[in-house]
Structure formats: C-alpha cells, structure tokens
Amino acid sequence: MRSCRAISALVSQGLDKELSLRERFSVWLHVMMCTRCRNFQTQSRFIRKAARRYTDELQSRLSNKP
Ligand SMILES: [Zn+2]
C-alpha cells in the first residue's frame, strides 16, 4: 500500500490531469481504508470545483462587458 503522502500527491495530480488506471486504482484502494486521504480528496475536489466556478464566472463577466 502506498503512503498517504504519495496518495495525496496523486490526488492533487488527478485534479489537473487524467491519472493512469493503475494510479486511480491505488488512490481508490487507499481512500477506501484511509479516512484522512478520503477527506483530502473530497476537499480538493470541492476547492477545485469552487475555483473553476469562480473563473468561469469571472470570464463570462469579462466577455459580456457592454
Ligand atoms: Zn492515507
């Protein structure tokens, strides 16, 4: 089993790029057993989603300028 450090690194990478099947599997396997990494994954996804919504909003405002 990979360490929490390795898993959180993979989780962060997974936000920016597609992970390989093997990487996704080890993340999945790890978060099944590790609450800390599961929370980290949930938070990272939430933050990423919120940040994307914010930039989308900002961009649409800028492009819709009269
Ligand atoms: Zn962990």
N, CA, C, O and the ligand as a Tripos MOL2 file, in Angstrom:
@<TRIPOS>MOLECULE
protein
  265   263    67     0     0
PROTEIN
NO_CHARGES

@<TRIPOS>ATOM
      1 N           0.8380   -1.1990    0.0000 N.3       1 MET1
      2 CA          0.0000    0.0000    0.0000 C.3       1 MET1
      3 C           0.8770    1.2550    0.0000 C.2       1 MET1
      4 O           1.8760    1.3370    0.7150 O.2       1 MET1
      5 N           0.4790    2.2170   -0.8130 N.am      2 ARG2
      6 CA          1.2560    3.4500   -0.8970 C.3       2 ARG2
      7 C           1.0450    4.3150    0.3390 C.2       2 ARG2
      8 O           0.0550    4.1640    1.0560 O.2       2 ARG2
      9 N           1.9850    5.2180    0.5770 N.am      3 SER3
     10 CA          1.8870    6.0940    1.7380 C.3       3 SER3
     11 C           0.8630    7.1950    1.4970 C.2       3 SER3
     12 O           0.4950    7.4840    0.3580 O.2       3 SER3
     13 N           0.4130    7.8030    2.5870 N.am      4 CYS4
     14 CA         -0.5460    8.9010    2.4970 C.3       4 CYS4
     15 C           0.0330   10.0510    1.6740 C.2       4 CYS4
     16 O          -0.6820   10.7160    0.9240 O.2       4 CYS4
     17 N           1.3210   10.2690    1.8250 N.am      5 ARG5
     18 CA          1.9670   11.3580    1.0870 C.3       5 ARG5
     19 C           1.8740   11.1130   -0.4230 C.2       5 ARG5
     20 O           1.5590   12.0130   -1.2010 O.2       5 ARG5
     21 N           2.1550    9.8780   -0.8050 N.am      6 ALA6
     22 CA          2.0990    9.5240   -2.2240 C.3       6 ALA6
     23 C           0.6670    9.6390   -2.7540 C.2       6 ALA6
     24 O           0.4360   10.0820   -3.8790 O.2       6 ALA6
     25 N          -0.2800    9.2300   -1.9200 N.am      7 ILE7
     26 CA         -1.6780    9.2670   -2.3600 C.3       7 ILE7
     27 C          -2.1610   10.7080   -2.5020 C.2       7 ILE7
     28 O          -2.8430   11.0410   -3.4720 O.2       7 ILE7
     29 N          -1.8120   11.5660   -1.5410 N.am      8 SER8
     30 CA         -2.2800   12.9480   -1.6850 C.3       8 SER8
     31 C          -1.6260   13.6370   -2.8800 C.2       8 SER8
     32 O          -2.2300   14.5090   -3.5040 O.2       8 SER8
     33 N          -0.3850   13.2420   -3.1980 N.am      9 ALA9
     34 CA          0.2580   13.7740   -4.4060 C.3       9 ALA9
     35 C          -0.5160   13.3380   -5.6450 C.2       9 ALA9
     36 O          -0.7440   14.1360   -6.5540 O.2       9 ALA9
     37 N          -0.9130   12.0820   -5.6760 N.am     10 LEU10
     38 CA         -1.6910   11.5770   -6.8130 C.3      10 LEU10
     39 C          -3.0430   12.2780   -6.9080 C.2      10 LEU10
     40 O          -3.5100   12.6060   -7.9990 O.2      10 LEU10
     41 N          -3.6650   12.5020   -5.7470 N.am     11 VAL11
     42 CA         -4.9630   13.1820   -5.7340 C.3      11 VAL11
     43 C          -4.8300   14.5830   -6.3460 C.2      11 VAL11
     44 O          -5.6570   14.9920   -7.1610 O.2      11 VAL11
     45 N          -3.7870   15.3070   -5.9480 N.am     12 SER12
     46 CA         -3.5770   16.6530   -6.4980 C.3      12 SER12
     47 C          -3.2980   16.6000   -7.9990 C.2      12 SER12
     48 O          -3.8130   17.4120   -8.7680 O.2      12 SER12
     49 N          -2.4790   15.6380   -8.3990 N.am     13 GLN13
     50 CA         -2.1960   15.4870   -9.8340 C.3      13 GLN13
     51 C          -3.4690   15.1710  -10.6120 C.2      13 GLN13
     52 O          -3.6720   15.6400  -11.7320 O.2      13 GLN13
     53 N          -4.3110   14.3680   -9.9880 N.am     14 GLY14
     54 CA         -5.5400   13.9430  -10.6450 C.3      14 GLY14
     55 C          -6.4900   15.0930  -10.9220 C.2      14 GLY14
     56 O          -7.3850   14.9730  -11.7580 O.2      14 GLY14
     57 N          -6.3000   16.2240  -10.2160 N.am     15 LEU15
     58 CA         -7.1550   17.3840  -10.4590 C.3      15 LEU15
     59 C          -6.7600   18.0680  -11.7610 C.2      15 LEU15
     60 O          -7.5920   18.6970  -12.4150 O.2      15 LEU15
     61 N          -5.5020   17.9470  -12.1310 N.am     16 ASP16
     62 CA         -5.0100   18.6530  -13.3070 C.3      16 ASP16
     63 C          -4.9110   17.7750  -14.5460 C.2      16 ASP16
     64 O          -5.0610   18.2400  -15.6750 O.2      16 ASP16
     65 N          -4.6560   16.5100  -14.3080 N.am     17 LYS17
     66 CA         -4.5490   15.6120  -15.4590 C.3      17 LYS17
     67 C          -5.1980   14.2720  -15.1530 C.2      17 LYS17
     68 O          -5.4520   13.9330  -13.9970 O.2      17 LYS17
     69 N          -5.4550   13.5290  -16.1980 N.am     18 GLU18
     70 CA         -6.0320   12.1960  -16.0430 C.3      18 GLU18
     71 C          -4.9630   11.2530  -15.5050 C.2      18 GLU18
     72 O          -3.8620   11.1720  -16.0500 O.2      18 GLU18
     73 N          -5.2950   10.5420  -14.4300 N.am     19 LEU19
     74 CA         -4.3410    9.5750  -13.8910 C.3      19 LEU19
     75 C          -4.4560    8.2660  -14.6680 C.2      19 LEU19
     76 O          -5.4760    7.9800  -15.2940 O.2      19 LEU19
     77 N          -3.3910    7.4890  -14.6100 N.am     20 SER20
     78 CA         -3.4460    6.1840  -15.2480 C.3      20 SER20
     79 C          -4.3720    5.2670  -14.4400 C.2      20 SER20
     80 O          -4.6890    5.5410  -13.2830 O.2      20 SER20
     81 N          -4.7830    4.2040  -15.0650 N.am     21 LEU21
     82 CA         -5.6970    3.2730  -14.4120 C.3      21 LEU21
     83 C          -5.0980    2.7460  -13.1130 C.2      21 LEU21
     84 O          -5.7790    2.6130  -12.0970 O.2      21 LEU21
     85 N          -3.8010    2.4510  -13.1810 N.am     22 ARG22
     86 CA         -3.1290    1.9140  -12.0050 C.3      22 ARG22
     87 C          -3.0830    2.9430  -10.8780 C.2      22 ARG22
     88 O          -3.2810    2.6090   -9.7100 O.2      22 ARG22
     89 N          -2.8160    4.2170  -11.2500 N.am     23 GLU23
     90 CA         -2.7730    5.2810  -10.2390 C.3      23 GLU23
     91 C          -4.1490    5.4860   -9.6090 C.2      23 GLU23
     92 O          -4.2890    5.6110   -8.3920 O.2      23 GLU23
     93 N          -5.1610    5.5170  -10.4810 N.am     24 ARG24
     94 CA         -6.5140    5.7020   -9.9560 C.3      24 ARG24
     95 C          -6.9050    4.5620   -9.0350 C.2      24 ARG24
     96 O          -7.5690    4.7630   -8.0180 O.2      24 ARG24
     97 N          -6.4830    3.3650   -9.4060 N.am     25 PHE25
     98 CA         -6.8060    2.2030   -8.5960 C.3      25 PHE25
     99 C          -6.1380    2.2900   -7.2250 C.2      25 PHE25
    100 O          -6.7630    1.9740   -6.2130 O.2      25 PHE25
    101 N          -4.8810    2.7140   -7.1830 N.am     26 SER26
    102 CA         -4.2160    2.7810   -5.8780 C.3      26 SER26
    103 C          -4.8080    3.8890   -5.0180 C.2      26 SER26
    104 O          -4.8810    3.7580   -3.7960 O.2      26 SER26
    105 N          -5.2360    4.9950   -5.6600 N.am     27 VAL27
    106 CA         -5.9100    6.0440   -4.8970 C.3      27 VAL27
    107 C          -7.2160    5.4980   -4.3260 C.2      27 VAL27
    108 O          -7.5200    5.6660   -3.1460 O.2      27 VAL27
    109 N          -7.9720    4.8440   -5.1970 N.am     28 TRP28
    110 CA         -9.2670    4.2930   -4.7810 C.3      28 TRP28
    111 C          -9.1120    3.3150   -3.6260 C.2      28 TRP28
    112 O          -9.8360    3.3720   -2.6320 O.2      28 TRP28
    113 N          -8.1450    2.4140   -3.7890 N.am     29 LEU29
    114 CA         -7.8840    1.4040   -2.7770 C.3      29 LEU29
    115 C          -7.5000    2.0620   -1.4470 C.2      29 LEU29
    116 O          -7.9410    1.6430   -0.3760 O.2      29 LEU29
    117 N          -6.6790    3.0860   -1.5450 N.am     30 HIS30
    118 CA         -6.1970    3.7610   -0.3440 C.3      30 HIS30
    119 C          -7.3240    4.5170    0.3770 C.2      30 HIS30
    120 O          -7.4710    4.4070    1.5940 O.2      30 HIS30
    121 N          -8.1100    5.2790   -0.3790 N.am     31 VAL31
    122 CA         -9.1620    6.0650    0.2820 C.3      31 VAL31
    123 C         -10.2830    5.1930    0.8420 C.2      31 VAL31
    124 O         -11.0550    5.6300    1.6950 O.2      31 VAL31
    125 N         -10.3650    3.9440    0.3480 N.am     32 MET32
    126 CA        -11.3260    3.0130    0.9420 C.3      32 MET32
    127 C         -10.9740    2.7560    2.4020 C.2      32 MET32
    128 O         -11.8520    2.5350    3.2360 O.2      32 MET32
    129 N          -9.6630    2.7890    2.7000 N.am     33 MET33
    130 CA         -9.1980    2.4170    4.0360 C.3      33 MET33
    131 C          -8.7580    3.6070    4.8680 C.2      33 MET33
    132 O          -8.7090    3.5250    6.0960 O.2      33 MET33
    133 N          -8.4350    4.7250    4.2020 N.am     34 CYS34
    134 CA         -7.8220    5.8310    4.9230 C.3      34 CYS34
    135 C          -8.7500    7.0470    4.9050 C.2      34 CYS34
    136 O          -8.9670    7.6610    3.8600 O.2      34 CYS34
    137 N          -9.2870    7.3790    6.0660 N.am     35 THR35
    138 CA        -10.2250    8.4880    6.1820 C.3      35 THR35
    139 C          -9.5650    9.8260    5.8650 C.2      35 THR35
    140 O         -10.1600   10.7110    5.2490 O.2      35 THR35
    141 N          -8.3230    9.9410    6.3060 N.am     36 ARG36
    142 CA         -7.6070   11.2000    6.1150 C.3      36 ARG36
    143 C          -7.4760   11.5400    4.6260 C.2      36 ARG36
    144 O          -7.7240   12.6710    4.2080 O.2      36 ARG36
    145 N          -7.0890   10.5560    3.8540 N.am     37 CYS37
    146 CA         -6.9270   10.7860    2.4190 C.3      37 CYS37
    147 C          -8.2680   10.9370    1.7210 C.2      37 CYS37
    148 O          -8.3840   11.6510    0.7250 O.2      37 CYS37
    149 N          -9.2790   10.2610    2.2510 N.am     38 ARG38
    150 CA        -10.6140   10.4120    1.6820 C.3      38 ARG38
    151 C         -11.0830   11.8600    1.8680 C.2      38 ARG38
    152 O         -11.6170   12.4750    0.9440 O.2      38 ARG38
    153 N         -10.8750   12.3900    3.0730 N.am     39 ASN39
    154 CA        -11.2310   13.7810    3.3310 C.3      39 ASN39
    155 C         -10.4380   14.7320    2.4470 C.2      39 ASN39
    156 O         -10.9730   15.7130    1.9300 O.2      39 ASN39
    157 N          -9.1750   14.4320    2.2840 N.am     40 PHE40
    158 CA         -8.3300   15.2740    1.4420 C.3      40 PHE40
    159 C          -8.8510   15.2890    0.0050 C.2      40 PHE40
    160 O          -8.8990   16.3360   -0.6390 O.2      40 PHE40
    161 N          -9.2330   14.1310   -0.4770 N.am     41 GLN41
    162 CA         -9.7540   14.0190   -1.8420 C.3      41 GLN41
    163 C         -11.0580   14.8190   -1.9960 C.2      41 GLN41
    164 O         -11.2440   15.5510   -2.9680 O.2      41 GLN41
    165 N         -11.9480   14.6610   -1.0170 N.am     42 THR42
    166 CA        -13.2220   15.3780   -1.0650 C.3      42 THR42
    167 C         -12.9960   16.8850   -1.0600 C.2      42 THR42
    168 O         -13.6070   17.6190   -1.8360 O.2      42 THR42
    169 N         -12.1060   17.3360   -0.1710 N.am     43 GLN43
    170 CA        -11.8220   18.7660   -0.0790 C.3      43 GLN43
    171 C         -11.1980   19.3050   -1.3560 C.2      43 GLN43
    172 O         -11.5780   20.3700   -1.8430 O.2      43 GLN43
    173 N         -10.2320   18.5580   -1.8960 N.am     44 SER44
    174 CA         -9.5570   19.0110   -3.1120 C.3      44 SER44
    175 C         -10.5470   19.1600   -4.2590 C.2      44 SER44
    176 O         -10.5030   20.1290   -5.0170 O.2      44 SER44
    177 N         -11.4400   18.1840   -4.3700 N.am     45 ARG45
    178 CA        -12.4410   18.2590   -5.4350 C.3      45 ARG45
    179 C         -13.3490   19.4600   -5.2410 C.2      45 ARG45
    180 O         -13.6860   20.1630   -6.1940 O.2      45 ARG45
    181 N         -13.7360   19.6830   -3.9990 N.am     46 PHE46
    182 CA        -14.6260   20.7970   -3.7010 C.3      46 PHE46
    183 C         -13.9600   22.1290   -4.0340 C.2      46 PHE46
    184 O         -14.5610   23.0010   -4.6610 O.2      46 PHE46
    185 N         -12.6970   22.2670   -3.5970 N.am     47 ILE47
    186 CA        -11.9590   23.5070   -3.8470 C.3      47 ILE47
    187 C         -11.7830   23.7230   -5.3470 C.2      47 ILE47
    188 O         -11.9580   24.8290   -5.8580 O.2      47 ILE47
    189 N         -11.4370   22.6490   -6.0330 N.am     48 ARG48
    190 CA        -11.2320   22.7510   -7.4780 C.3      48 ARG48
    191 C         -12.5230   23.1980   -8.1870 C.2      48 ARG48
    192 O         -12.5050   24.0410   -9.0840 O.2      48 ARG48
    193 N         -13.6290   22.6060   -7.7540 N.am     49 LYS49
    194 CA        -14.9210   22.9350   -8.3550 C.3      49 LYS49
    195 C         -15.2670   24.3970   -8.1080 C.2      49 LYS49
    196 O         -15.7010   25.1090   -9.0140 O.2      49 LYS49
    197 N         -15.0660   24.8350   -6.8630 N.am     50 ALA50
    198 CA        -15.3750   26.2160   -6.4930 C.3      50 ALA50
    199 C         -14.4890   27.1850   -7.2780 C.2      50 ALA50
    200 O         -14.9570   28.2190   -7.7550 O.2      50 ALA50
    201 N         -13.2100   26.8410   -7.4040 N.am     51 ALA51
    202 CA        -12.2820   27.7050   -8.1260 C.3      51 ALA51
    203 C         -12.6640   27.7980   -9.5940 C.2      51 ALA51
    204 O         -12.5940   28.8700  -10.1950 O.2      51 ALA51
    205 N         -13.0710   26.6660  -10.1710 N.am     52 ARG52
    206 CA        -13.4630   26.6710  -11.5750 C.3      52 ARG52
    207 C         -14.7190   27.5190  -11.7850 C.2      52 ARG52
    208 O         -14.8220   28.2690  -12.7560 O.2      52 ARG52
    209 N         -15.6580   27.3880  -10.8710 N.am     53 ARG53
    210 CA        -16.8840   28.1650  -10.9850 C.3      53 ARG53
    211 C         -16.5590   29.6610  -10.9390 C.2      53 ARG53
    212 O         -17.1250   30.4670  -11.6780 O.2      53 ARG53
    213 N         -15.6370   29.9970  -10.0540 N.am     54 TYR54
    214 CA        -15.2490   31.3920   -9.9060 C.3      54 TYR54
    215 C         -14.6040   31.9320  -11.1870 C.2      54 TYR54
    216 O         -14.9470   33.0250  -11.6390 O.2      54 TYR54
    217 N         -13.6740   31.1720  -11.7730 N.am     55 THR55
    218 CA        -13.0130   31.6470  -13.0000 C.3      55 THR55
    219 C         -14.0050   31.7100  -14.1620 C.2      55 THR55
    220 O         -13.9450   32.6240  -14.9840 O.2      55 THR55
    221 N         -14.9190   30.7350  -14.2260 N.am     56 ASP56
    222 CA        -15.9470   30.7650  -15.2780 C.3      56 ASP56
    223 C         -16.7690   32.0370  -15.1800 C.2      56 ASP56
    224 O         -17.0110   32.7340  -16.1650 O.2      56 ASP56
    225 N         -17.1860   32.3080  -13.9630 N.am     57 GLU57
    226 CA        -17.9970   33.4890  -13.6860 C.3      57 GLU57
    227 C         -17.2460   34.7630  -14.1000 C.2      57 GLU57
    228 O         -17.7920   35.6530  -14.7520 O.2      57 GLU57
    229 N         -16.0020   34.8060  -13.7010 N.am     58 LEU58
    230 CA        -15.1690   35.9640  -13.9970 C.3      58 LEU58
    231 C         -15.0040   36.1510  -15.5080 C.2      58 LEU58
    232 O         -15.1070   37.2600  -16.0310 O.2      58 LEU58
    233 N         -14.7460   35.0400  -16.1860 N.am     59 GLN59
    234 CA        -14.5460   35.1060  -17.6300 C.3      59 GLN59
    235 C         -15.8080   35.5330  -18.3580 C.2      59 GLN59
    236 O         -15.7550   36.3190  -19.3040 O.2      59 GLN59
    237 N         -16.9470   35.0080  -17.9110 N.am     60 SER60
    238 CA        -18.1790   35.3760  -18.6050 C.3      60 SER60
    239 C         -18.5140   36.8430  -18.3540 C.2      60 SER60
    240 O         -19.0670   37.5200  -19.2210 O.2      60 SER60
    241 N         -18.1780   37.3210  -17.1720 N.am     61 ARG61
    242 CA        -18.3930   38.7520  -16.8990 C.3      61 ARG61
    243 C         -17.5210   39.6170  -17.7990 C.2      61 ARG61
    244 O         -17.9660   40.6260  -18.3460 O.2      61 ARG61
    245 N         -16.2720   39.1950  -17.9370 N.am     62 LEU62
    246 CA        -15.3470   39.9750  -18.7520 C.3      62 LEU62
    247 C         -15.7640   39.9750  -20.2140 C.2      62 LEU62
    248 O         -15.6620   40.9930  -20.9000 O.2      62 LEU62
    249 N         -16.2350   38.8210  -20.6860 N.am     63 SER63
    250 CA        -16.5850   38.7510  -22.1090 C.3      63 SER63
    251 C         -17.9430   39.3760  -22.4000 C.2      63 SER63
    252 O         -18.2390   39.7200  -23.5440 O.2      63 SER63
    253 N         -18.7710   39.5220  -21.3620 N.am     64 ASN64
    254 CA        -20.0960   40.1180  -21.5790 C.3      64 ASN64
    255 C         -20.1330   41.6200  -21.3370 C.2      64 ASN64
    256 O         -21.1970   42.2310  -21.2390 O.2      64 ASN64
    257 N         -18.9690   42.1800  -21.2460 N.am     65 LYS65
    258 CA        -18.9110   43.6190  -21.0000 C.3      65 LYS65
    259 C         -19.6010   44.3940  -22.1230 C.2      65 LYS65
    260 O         -19.3670   44.1020  -23.2960 O.2      65 LYS65
    261 N         -20.4250   45.3510  -21.7980 N.am     66 PRO66
    262 CA        -21.0970   46.1130  -22.8460 C.3      66 PRO66
    263 C         -20.1440   47.0250  -23.6230 C.2      66 PRO66
    264 O         -20.5720   47.7280  -24.5380 O.2      66 PRO66
    265 ZN         -3.9360    7.9370    3.5610 Zn       67 ZN67
@<TRIPOS>BOND
     1     1     2 1
     2     2     3 1
     3     3     4 2
     4     3     5 am
     5     5     6 1
     6     6     7 1
     7     7     8 2
     8     7     9 am
     9     9    10 1
    10    10    11 1
    11    11    12 2
    12    11    13 am
    13    13    14 1
    14    14    15 1
    15    15    16 2
    16    15    17 am
    17    17    18 1
    18    18    19 1
    19    19    20 2
    20    19    21 am
    21    21    22 1
    22    22    23 1
    23    23    24 2
    24    23    25 am
    25    25    26 1
    26    26    27 1
    27    27    28 2
    28    27    29 am
    29    29    30 1
    30    30    31 1
    31    31    32 2
    32    31    33 am
    33    33    34 1
    34    34    35 1
    35    35    36 2
    36    35    37 am
    37    37    38 1
    38    38    39 1
    39    39    40 2
    40    39    41 am
    41    41    42 1
    42    42    43 1
    43    43    44 2
    44    43    45 am
    45    45    46 1
    46    46    47 1
    47    47    48 2
    48    47    49 am
    49    49    50 1
    50    50    51 1
    51    51    52 2
    52    51    53 am
    53    53    54 1
    54    54    55 1
    55    55    56 2
    56    55    57 am
    57    57    58 1
    58    58    59 1
    59    59    60 2
    60    59    61 am
    61    61    62 1
    62    62    63 1
    63    63    64 2
    64    63    65 am
    65    65    66 1
    66    66    67 1
    67    67    68 2
    68    67    69 am
    69    69    70 1
    70    70    71 1
    71    71    72 2
    72    71    73 am
    73    73    74 1
    74    74    75 1
    75    75    76 2
    76    75    77 am
    77    77    78 1
    78    78    79 1
    79    79    80 2
    80    79    81 am
    81    81    82 1
    82    82    83 1
    83    83    84 2
    84    83    85 am
    85    85    86 1
    86    86    87 1
    87    87    88 2
    88    87    89 am
    89    89    90 1
    90    90    91 1
    91    91    92 2
    92    91    93 am
    93    93    94 1
    94    94    95 1
    95    95    96 2
    96    95    97 am
    97    97    98 1
    98    98    99 1
    99    99   100 2
   100    99   101 am
   101   101   102 1
   102   102   103 1
   103   103   104 2
   104   103   105 am
   105   105   106 1
   106   106   107 1
   107   107   108 2
   108   107   109 am
   109   109   110 1
   110   110   111 1
   111   111   112 2
   112   111   113 am
   113   113   114 1
   114   114   115 1
   115   115   116 2
   116   115   117 am
   117   117   118 1
   118   118   119 1
   119   119   120 2
   120   119   121 am
   121   121   122 1
   122   122   123 1
   123   123   124 2
   124   123   125 am
   125   125   126 1
   126   126   127 1
   127   127   128 2
   128   127   129 am
   129   129   130 1
   130   130   131 1
   131   131   132 2
   132   131   133 am
   133   133   134 1
   134   134   135 1
   135   135   136 2
   136   135   137 am
   137   137   138 1
   138   138   139 1
   139   139   140 2
   140   139   141 am
   141   141   142 1
   142   142   143 1
   143   143   144 2
   144   143   145 am
   145   145   146 1
   146   146   147 1
   147   147   148 2
   148   147   149 am
   149   149   150 1
   150   150   151 1
   151   151   152 2
   152   151   153 am
   153   153   154 1
   154   154   155 1
   155   155   156 2
   156   155   157 am
   157   157   158 1
   158   158   159 1
   159   159   160 2
   160   159   161 am
   161   161   162 1
   162   162   163 1
   163   163   164 2
   164   163   165 am
   165   165   166 1
   166   166   167 1
   167   167   168 2
   168   167   169 am
   169   169   170 1
   170   170   171 1
   171   171   172 2
   172   171   173 am
   173   173   174 1
   174   174   175 1
   175   175   176 2
   176   175   177 am
   177   177   178 1
   178   178   179 1
   179   179   180 2
   180   179   181 am
   181   181   182 1
   182   182   183 1
   183   183   184 2
   184   183   185 am
   185   185   186 1
   186   186   187 1
   187   187   188 2
   188   187   189 am
   189   189   190 1
   190   190   191 1
   191   191   192 2
   192   191   193 am
   193   193   194 1
   194   194   195 1
   195   195   196 2
   196   195   197 am
   197   197   198 1
   198   198   199 1
   199   199   200 2
   200   199   201 am
   201   201   202 1
   202   202   203 1
   203   203   204 2
   204   203   205 am
   205   205   206 1
   206   206   207 1
   207   207   208 2
   208   207   209 am
   209   209   210 1
   210   210   211 1
   211   211   212 2
   212   211   213 am
   213   213   214 1
   214   214   215 1
   215   215   216 2
   216   215   217 am
   217   217   218 1
   218   218   219 1
   219   219   220 2
   220   219   221 am
   221   221   222 1
   222   222   223 1
   223   223   224 2
   224   223   225 am
   225   225   226 1
   226   226   227 1
   227   227   228 2
   228   227   229 am
   229   229   230 1
   230   230   231 1
   231   231   232 2
   232   231   233 am
   233   233   234 1
   234   234   235 1
   235   235   236 2
   236   235   237 am
   237   237   238 1
   238   238   239 1
   239   239   240 2
   240   239   241 am
   241   241   242 1
   242   242   243 1
   243   243   244 2
   244   243   245 am
   245   245   246 1
   246   246   247 1
   247   247   248 2
   248   247   249 am
   249   249   250 1
   250   250   251 1
   251   251   252 2
   252   251   253 am
   253   253   254 1
   254   254   255 1
   255   255   256 2
   256   255   257 am
   257   257   258 1
   258   258   259 1
   259   259   260 2
   260   259   261 am
   261   261   262 1
   262   262   263 1
   263   263   264 2
@<TRIPOS>SUBSTRUCTURE
     1 MET1         2 RESIDUE 1 A MET
     2 ARG2         6 RESIDUE 1 A ARG
     3 SER3        10 RESIDUE 1 A SER
     4 CYS4        14 RESIDUE 1 A CYS
     5 ARG5        18 RESIDUE 1 A ARG
     6 ALA6        22 RESIDUE 1 A ALA
     7 ILE7        26 RESIDUE 1 A ILE
     8 SER8        30 RESIDUE 1 A SER
     9 ALA9        34 RESIDUE 1 A ALA
    10 LEU10       38 RESIDUE 1 A LEU
    11 VAL11       42 RESIDUE 1 A VAL
    12 SER12       46 RESIDUE 1 A SER
    13 GLN13       50 RESIDUE 1 A GLN
    14 GLY14       54 RESIDUE 1 A GLY
    15 LEU15       58 RESIDUE 1 A LEU
    16 ASP16       62 RESIDUE 1 A ASP
    17 LYS17       66 RESIDUE 1 A LYS
    18 GLU18       70 RESIDUE 1 A GLU
    19 LEU19       74 RESIDUE 1 A LEU
    20 SER20       78 RESIDUE 1 A SER
    21 LEU21       82 RESIDUE 1 A LEU
    22 ARG22       86 RESIDUE 1 A ARG
    23 GLU23       90 RESIDUE 1 A GLU
    24 ARG24       94 RESIDUE 1 A ARG
    25 PHE25       98 RESIDUE 1 A PHE
    26 SER26      102 RESIDUE 1 A SER
    27 VAL27      106 RESIDUE 1 A VAL
    28 TRP28      110 RESIDUE 1 A TRP
    29 LEU29      114 RESIDUE 1 A LEU
    30 HIS30      118 RESIDUE 1 A HIS
    31 VAL31      122 RESIDUE 1 A VAL
    32 MET32      126 RESIDUE 1 A MET
    33 MET33      130 RESIDUE 1 A MET
    34 CYS34      134 RESIDUE 1 A CYS
    35 THR35      138 RESIDUE 1 A THR
    36 ARG36      142 RESIDUE 1 A ARG
    37 CYS37      146 RESIDUE 1 A CYS
    38 ARG38      150 RESIDUE 1 A ARG
    39 ASN39      154 RESIDUE 1 A ASN
    40 PHE40      158 RESIDUE 1 A PHE
    41 GLN41      162 RESIDUE 1 A GLN
    42 THR42      166 RESIDUE 1 A THR
    43 GLN43      170 RESIDUE 1 A GLN
    44 SER44      174 RESIDUE 1 A SER
    45 ARG45      178 RESIDUE 1 A ARG
    46 PHE46      182 RESIDUE 1 A PHE
    47 ILE47      186 RESIDUE 1 A ILE
    48 ARG48      190 RESIDUE 1 A ARG
    49 LYS49      194 RESIDUE 1 A LYS
    50 ALA50      198 RESIDUE 1 A ALA
    51 ALA51      202 RESIDUE 1 A ALA
    52 ARG52      206 RESIDUE 1 A ARG
    53 ARG53      210 RESIDUE 1 A ARG
    54 TYR54      214 RESIDUE 1 A TYR
    55 THR55      218 RESIDUE 1 A THR
    56 ASP56      222 RESIDUE 1 A ASP
    57 GLU57      226 RESIDUE 1 A GLU
    58 LEU58      230 RESIDUE 1 A LEU
    59 GLN59      234 RESIDUE 1 A GLN
    60 SER60      238 RESIDUE 1 A SER
    61 ARG61      242 RESIDUE 1 A ARG
    62 LEU62      246 RESIDUE 1 A LEU
    63 SER63      250 RESIDUE 1 A SER
    64 ASN64      254 RESIDUE 1 A ASN
    65 LYS65      258 RESIDUE 1 A LYS
    66 PRO66      262 RESIDUE 1 A PRO
    67 ZN67       265 GROUP 0 **** ****
